[in-house]
Amino acid sequence: MERDRVFSGKIKHKGIFSFKDFYEFLYDYLMDENYDVFEDKYVEKIEGESKNVEIKWTAIKEISDYFRFEITIYWLIQGMKKIKVKKEDREVTMDSGTTELKFEAILVKDYENRWESNAFLKFLRGIYDRYIIRTRIDDNELKLFEEINELTAQTKSFFALEGQHTIR
């Protein structure tokens, strides 16, 4: 198995949002894009009136029997607490805090380790990757890059819309 990092970046949001809605939004978005989503970590630490949340997701999409996309999302939410806000002339409870999301997108080649059983096959895979399917690798890297760019754009849009409420 060989892993090529295609993207690494982060988004930081400080302010109002609905943790439940954002969690569901991101999960549903990845599922709609045909990813299997695994929650590798979920930790909540309560500190007085607020809490800190750490989450790690791995989203996997098999492209072929040779290629697989992996998107890892690390969440860190600090100082999250419930607040009342005015939303369309009614009062609702939302969350406030600092959210940092780190995104990493990786193109995995030979994820079933079919070319790993001996040194000769590894050597052949190097030739296969470099000369025979180079264009397919480039195409898949570009496709994954476009998908992670859209995911981060959707995330930014979500936070921009959520932040437009007035605090009560």
C-alpha positions as CSV (number, residue, x, y, z in Angstrom):
1,M,0.0,0.0,0.0
2,E,1.3,3.4,-0.9
3,R,-0.2,6.7,0.4
4,D,0.1,10.1,-1.3
5,R,-1.0,13.2,0.6
6,V,-3.0,15.3,-1.8
7,F,-4.2,18.0,0.6
8,S,-3.7,19.2,4.1
9,G,-5.4,22.3,5.6
10,K,-7.5,23.6,8.4
11,I,-10.5,25.8,9.0
12,K,-11.1,27.7,12.2
13,H,-14.4,29.2,13.3
14,K,-15.1,31.2,16.5
15,G,-18.7,31.9,17.3
16,I,-22.2,30.6,17.1
17,F,-23.2,27.3,15.4
18,S,-25.3,24.2,16.1
19,F,-22.9,21.3,17.0
20,K,-25.6,18.7,16.3
21,D,-26.6,20.3,12.9
22,F,-22.9,20.6,11.9
23,Y,-22.1,17.1,12.9
24,E,-25.1,15.7,10.8
25,F,-24.3,18.1,7.9
26,L,-20.7,16.9,7.6
27,Y,-21.6,13.2,8.0
28,D,-24.5,13.4,5.5
29,Y,-22.3,15.3,3.0
30,L,-19.6,12.6,3.1
31,M,-22.2,9.8,2.9
32,D,-23.8,11.6,-0.1
33,E,-20.4,11.6,-1.8
34,N,-20.2,7.8,-1.3
35,Y,-17.7,7.8,1.5
36,D,-17.9,5.3,4.4
37,V,-17.4,7.4,7.6
38,F,-15.7,6.0,10.7
39,E,-15.5,7.8,14.0
40,D,-12.1,6.8,15.3
41,K,-12.2,9.1,18.4
42,Y,-14.8,11.1,20.3
43,V,-13.8,12.7,23.6
44,E,-15.7,15.3,25.6
45,K,-14.1,17.1,28.6
46,I,-16.4,19.3,30.7
47,E,-14.8,22.3,32.3
48,G,-17.3,24.3,34.4
49,E,-20.0,25.7,32.1
50,S,-18.3,24.7,28.9
51,K,-16.8,21.6,27.3
52,N,-14.1,20.7,24.9
53,V,-14.7,18.1,22.2
54,E,-12.1,16.1,20.2
55,I,-13.2,14.0,17.3
56,K,-11.4,12.1,14.6
57,W,-13.2,10.8,11.5
58,T,-11.8,8.7,8.6
59,A,-13.9,8.8,5.4
60,I,-13.0,6.2,2.8
61,K,-14.2,5.8,-0.8
62,E,-13.0,3.0,-3.0
63,I,-12.5,4.2,-6.5
64,S,-11.3,0.9,-8.0
65,D,-9.6,-2.3,-6.8
66,Y,-6.3,-0.3,-6.8
67,F,-7.3,3.3,-5.7
68,R,-9.0,4.5,-2.6
69,F,-9.6,8.0,-1.3
70,E,-9.1,8.7,2.4
71,I,-10.2,11.9,4.1
72,T,-9.2,12.4,7.7
73,I,-11.0,15.1,9.7
74,Y,-9.7,16.1,13.1
75,W,-12.1,18.2,15.1
76,L,-11.2,20.3,18.1
77,I,-14.0,22.4,19.7
78,Q,-13.0,24.5,22.7
79,G,-15.2,26.3,25.2
80,M,-18.4,25.1,23.7
81,K,-21.5,26.1,25.6
82,K,-25.2,26.5,25.1
83,I,-26.5,30.0,24.3
84,K,-29.9,31.5,23.3
85,V,-30.1,33.2,20.0
86,K,-32.8,34.8,17.9
87,K,-33.4,32.9,14.7
88,E,-36.2,34.1,12.4
89,D,-38.1,35.9,15.1
90,R,-37.9,33.0,17.6
91,E,-35.5,32.1,20.4
92,V,-33.5,28.9,19.9
93,T,-30.6,27.3,21.8
94,M,-27.4,26.9,19.9
95,D,-23.7,26.4,20.7
96,S,-20.9,28.9,21.0
97,G,-17.2,28.1,20.9
98,T,-14.0,27.8,18.9
99,T,-14.0,25.1,16.3
100,E,-10.9,24.0,14.5
101,L,-11.1,21.3,11.8
102,K,-8.0,19.8,10.2
103,F,-8.5,18.1,6.9
104,E,-6.2,15.6,5.2
105,A,-6.8,13.9,1.9
106,I,-4.8,10.9,0.8
107,L,-4.8,8.9,-2.4
108,V,-4.1,5.2,-1.4
109,K,-2.7,3.0,-4.1
110,D,-2.8,-0.8,-3.9
111,Y,-4.9,-0.6,-0.7
112,E,-5.4,-4.4,-0.7
113,N,-1.6,-5.0,-0.7
114,R,-1.7,-7.2,-3.8
115,W,1.7,-5.9,-5.0
116,E,3.4,-6.2,-1.5
117,S,4.0,-10.0,-1.2
118,N,7.5,-9.9,-2.5
119,A,10.3,-7.5,-3.6
120,F,9.8,-8.2,-7.3
121,L,6.1,-7.3,-7.2
122,K,7.0,-4.1,-5.4
123,F,9.5,-3.3,-8.1
124,L,6.8,-4.0,-10.8
125,R,4.3,-1.8,-9.0
126,G,6.8,1.1,-9.1
127,I,7.1,0.7,-12.9
128,Y,3.3,0.2,-13.1
129,D,2.7,3.5,-11.2
130,R,5.4,5.5,-12.9
131,Y,4.9,4.6,-16.5
132,I,1.7,2.7,-17.1
133,I,-1.0,4.4,-15.0
134,R,0.7,7.8,-14.3
135,T,-2.2,9.6,-16.0
136,R,-4.8,7.7,-13.9
137,I,-2.9,8.6,-10.7
138,D,-2.8,12.2,-11.7
139,D,-6.5,12.2,-12.6
140,N,-7.4,10.6,-9.2
141,E,-5.3,13.0,-7.3
142,L,-7.0,15.9,-9.1
143,K,-10.5,14.4,-8.4
144,L,-9.7,13.9,-4.7
145,F,-8.3,17.5,-4.5
146,E,-11.5,18.8,-6.1
147,E,-13.6,16.8,-3.6
148,I,-11.7,18.0,-0.5
149,N,-11.9,21.6,-1.8
150,E,-15.7,21.3,-2.2
151,L,-15.9,19.8,1.3
152,T,-13.9,22.6,2.9
153,A,-16.0,25.2,0.9
154,Q,-19.2,23.6,2.2
155,T,-17.9,23.7,5.7
156,K,-17.0,27.4,5.5
157,S,-20.4,28.1,4.0
158,F,-22.1,26.3,6.9
159,F,-20.3,28.3,9.5
160,A,-20.9,31.6,7.6
161,L,-24.7,30.9,7.6
162,E,-24.8,29.7,11.2
163,G,-23.0,32.8,12.4
164,Q,-25.7,35.2,11.2
165,H,-27.9,34.9,14.4
166,T,-28.3,37.5,17.1
167,I,-27.4,36.6,20.7
168,R,-30.2,37.0,23.2
